[in-house]
Amino acid sequence: MRAIVAFLVTAMLPILAVAQPVGEQPRLSGNSPPTVAMKAPPVPATITDDVRRPRNYPEQPPVIPHTIDGYQLTLNTNRCLSCHARQFIQGSGAPMISVTHFMDRDGQVLADVGPRRYFCTACHVTQADAQPLVANTFRDALTPNER
């Protein structure tokens, strides 16, 4: 066992020698050393204008254009469905959840939301009024190349 551990450590030394130093990696927490206590920045405000945002790529889950603070999302209760379920969209004015949410993993259509799609916040998130932590050069596939 010791021989295997010694071999693995020896084999990893060249890889560790060419790895970038920690200081050259972009930090998401700012320039302060990670061991220094500092005040947490304020939580950015949630965008609550109820405007549907365009998607950046096919099959991207839409963002939630309203606050969901206090929403109950448990095994027995899903507050999202009180507006977005088929039977409530006319009264609420909310868009109906996608028909893909009514399918099981084998593609069989179900009468109600499938268990894999019940916990909305696993894919859908609220939009915050915040600046990106790192530079983003993402461009939609339909955006022409600019040289």
Steps between C-alpha positions, in 0.01 A plus 500: 500500500781742589665422169183595312464827690869582444462424129191721468665791681811467283289481185308816596809717564554597132133589465504713812819675385336629179172603665433872513568670831190578704559875471447491122152351520209746482339541841124529538524647849712807423863577568502441876680191626253219575604487867414864571157565653306754302146634483278317253378710208127580492275251325399647163134578444288251308362629171123495543368668185317188369660545157584175325870491411630363168686171522865479401494148358244234403352307793620761755258503795334842519594719796237590760406868445356552848596445861447158650587595858283296735381258230443154638658231284483168679407143420134578573471865390618692195392865502620550142224272378232724655558738205687299234297175498267451201183551700610837649671690215186674377432658838863578583625615161817298557646286220421132523788271588652323201340181371837332558424524873217250448726219379677227689857395429380261228313776314155380605249783543357532852181666624692715749850641542761226496698438818826599324354845421317573826776697677507811278804667654722209400506662152325837523655791690405856581693777328708729721600857428873426535817542300674179384779374727722416203515631144260323266555482125205270425326570171183340374557258210285726281715807570726571201876491557643845550863534401 
